[in-house]
Every structure is written in C-alpha cells, then in structure tokens.
Amino acid sequence: MTDTKNTQTSAFTWWQLFSYGFLTAPLAMGGFALVMYIPTFYAVDMGLGLGLVGAVFVAGRLFDVVTDPLIGHLSDETRSRIGARKPWMLVGVPGFSIAAWLLLAPPEGAGLLYLLIASGLYFLFYTVLDVPYSSTGLEISPHVHERSVLASSKASFQVIGALFAAAAPVVLMLPIGDTLPVVAQTIMVTSVLGLILFMHSMPERNRTVTEPRASLIKAVKMVWHSRPYRTLISGFLIVQSANALTAGLMVLFITHRLNAPNLIGLLMGLLLLSSALFLPVWVWVSKRKSKQYAWSCSVITCSVVLAAFAFVGEGNVVAAAMLAAILGACFGCDAIMPTSMLADIVYKGEEGGKKRLGGLSLAVKNSVSKLAFVVPMGLAFPVLDLVGFQEQGQNGCTEMLTLVFFFSGLPILLRLAALYVINKQSDTVRSTQEAEPV
C-alpha cells in the first residue's frame, strides 16, 4: 500500500541537499584509506609488521564502540544558540583534518607510539564529527520521503569520496606512500569546504525539549525501549553481518574463484559506482510503496544475486560484472533505507518536547555496523585457515566450497533471517513513517 505521507512537498532545494551531503566525501576518503591503504603502509613501508598494526586498528574499532554512543549522547544533551550538533562539528572538522594529516602523512621513522597516537586521534575526531553531523539527517526534515533523499545524498558523496581515494594512486601514478599525503590534503580542504556549506545552507530544527537531562545509561535504556528501534537494529545487524562476509571475501573470490586478480579494481569500482547510481531507484520505490518494501526487495534481490555468484567460475567475467553491479545496487539500499527508517523513528519519538535521542540512536547503529564487520575476521578467516585455504596457491574442492559458502551461502541465510525480522513487526515500524510534523 502506498504511503500517502510520502507525497509531501520537499522542504529542501537541490543546493541544500548538495550542501548537506558534501561533508560525507572527506569522511569517506579517510575511511577508504584507513581500510585499504593505511594498514599495509604502516606494516610494510613503515616496517611495523602486520601483527602490531592489525592489533592497533582492531583496538581502534573497539574504541569506536565506546566513543560513538558517548559522543552521540553528549551531542543530544548539548544546548547552544546554533543548535545541538553544529558546535560539535565546529570542533570535529579541524580535529579530523589534523588527525587525518598525522595518520596519512607520518614523518620518516614514525614508530608504534606515533601510530597509536595518530590513529587514536583519528578515531576520536572522526566520531566527534561524523555522529553529530549524521544525526542532523534524522532531525531536520519533517517529511517522510525527504529523509530518504537526505540519506541518499550522504550515500552518494560517500561513494564519490571512496572512488576518489581508490583512483588517486592510479591517476597520480604514485606509490601509496606518496599518494597518502595528497589524499590527506584533499580531506583537509574538502572538510573545511563541507563545513562552510553545511553551516551556511542547512537550517537548524528549532524544538523545545521539556524533559530533563538523563545519564548515558538511562538514555540507552530509553532508546532500546522502542520496539520499532529494536526491530530495525536487529535487522540491520544481520544484514551488515551478511554484507561484511561478502565484501570481506570479495578479493579472495575474484582471485581464486574467477582467477582474475587483475580485475579486482574494476569489479570493486563497478560495485561502488552501481551503489550510487541505483540510489534514486530505491528512493522512488520507497516513495511509491514504503521503505520496508524497498529494503525487503533489496534483501531478496541480493540473495538471488549471491546464489547466482555461486555458479560463476573461471572466465565468467561478464556475468561477474553484471552480478557485481546488482550487488552494489543492493548495498546502496542497505545504506540508505535503515538510516531513513531510523529518522522516522527518531522524529516521531521526539515529538511533543520529548528528550532528544537522535545522536545516541544513530551512534548505537554505527557501533552495530562496526561490530558486524568483525565477522569475516572472527568467523570466515579462521575456518578458511582450518580447511587449509591458500591465499597464494592452488585450492581444492573443499577449500573452494568453503570460500563460496562464506561469500555467498551464509550471507543468503543471514539475509533471509533479516527479511523475517524486518517484516515481522511491519505494522509497528510502518506506523513511525506516518508521523506528521508538529
């Protein structure tokens, strides 16, 4: 059934949507560099070793799980003339810019202590900027459909930032060590520009909070008390775990199943580009039907694509490219629909002067996402090692079936479980999407 509330007139211009999403690009540049370049750079080029560097970044992710909810709660409780979120962004942008430079452009001879300090500052100020900034998207629009458009704007710039960081070494024709300072400089410039655009163009949602301040523990209990929120986060956790397995094993699958390691960059780029290009499709489906309907369609489509991937073998490059494009489209839906549905829940929950909980709600979702991406390291990689999977050699039937199971089979099972969770309380969750602004 079509949601009639989705026909409301847009409150934002295209320029405002651009100004809202732009700041995501430097965050995505830093996030991509952190995952794809930094560990190998410090481990190999700087000589610190894979074990030490891996431990530092695992500790950083665990640090995020603590700081995300804390920063989210503190930004919820902030009172100022320019709103709850903007003061944090004014601190976060220079802090993140400096931390990105320290991490991506270390001095010669930088050791473990330097990496600990630089990465700690990076993780901290990334959170200080990202959580309050992303929380604004849950609060600034009174329109159900436009919350999907806002999430889509951020997701588009996330892809742009990731593609820039991915293409920089190729375009500049420089080794990673010489490319990283250029990426850091770009992050610094675009972060400041993004902050200026946001501060100048985005309105502040003026609302009176009548409920008293609460401790972090009490606020977490208030957030978790919402049944629609619990349902959404549970489904999101399962989907992210499935995505983590597929994304985390993508390189191994292309290398050993397709026997085409030279196509890794092409297929990964196609996946990223497709995720951005198909965002308007999911926004349109959510407007015509509902956000749950769009997300459910994506979950089902992705399951079919993963099943097809199981039958792709060596030399099936065209088929793999087509499937990677559809897979990327589904990943894009996974990025925007849960966020937009969360915005519906938060907006309705804050009506009537109730306590502001958007920052904490988003921070818990972020923590869940980061924990989910530990799944490949904690589950798939140990099992692959146990069956004798060779990263640099030939693998037999057992090893390849194990790879396909974790890349395709288990994610399908997880997505089917998520589909049940997403829809088991559909009427309850959908009711949050039908709230009129006060």
CORSULDA-V724080 format. One record per helix or strand of 2 or more residues. SS is the DSSP state (H for helix, E for strand). FROM is the first residue (numbers start at 1). TO is the last residue. If there is no record, write none. Layout:
# CORSULDA-V724080
ss	from	to
SS	FROM	TO
SS	FROM	TO
This chain:
# CORSULDA-V724080
ss	from	to
H	4	7
H	14	21
H	23	45
H	50	77
H	86	104
H	112	136
H	144	172
H	176	201
H	216	224
H	227	248
H	250	257
H	261	277
H	279	288
H	291	309
H	317	349
H	351	353
H	358	372
H	375	386
H	397	424
H	426	434
